[in-house]
Amino acid sequence: MVWADGGYTGSLVEYCLAALALVLAIVKRSDNMRGFVVLPKRWFVERFFAHLMRSRRLARDFERSIASAEAMVYWSMTMLMTRRVARPRPSRA
């Protein structure tokens, strides 16, 4: 299951299902909403991009190859996950 913005409607939904075996769910905003409104499931994507942008090399498009950019995404998410694993947990009384 992959969630996407309303801008990705159209043939991409069928392509994801046929070529990638992924279900693409479009998260749309209703027409009567004004200003900033948190949409369900949309914050997952926004939080993911925010974590990636904390890595300095991913803030701009510095990489020359796709493989190098992909490696930097893996590196950034590995750092995030190791920090979460190493975080001390509150003791239970």
Residue pairs with C-beta under 8 A, 6 or more apart in sequence:
1 22
1 23
1 25
2 16
2 22
2 23
2 24
2 25
3 24
3 25
3 26
3 27
3 41
3 42
3 44
3 45
4 12
4 24
4 25
4 26
4 27
5 26
5 27
5 42
5 45
6 26
6 27
6 28
6 29
8 24
8 26
9 26
12 24
13 24
13 26
16 22
16 23
16 24
17 23
17 24
25 41
27 39
27 40
27 41
27 42
29 37
29 39
51 76
51 77
51 80
52 58
52 73
52 76
52 77
53 59
54 76
55 72
55 75
55 76
55 79
57 63
57 72
58 69
58 72
58 73
58 76
61 69
63 69
63 72
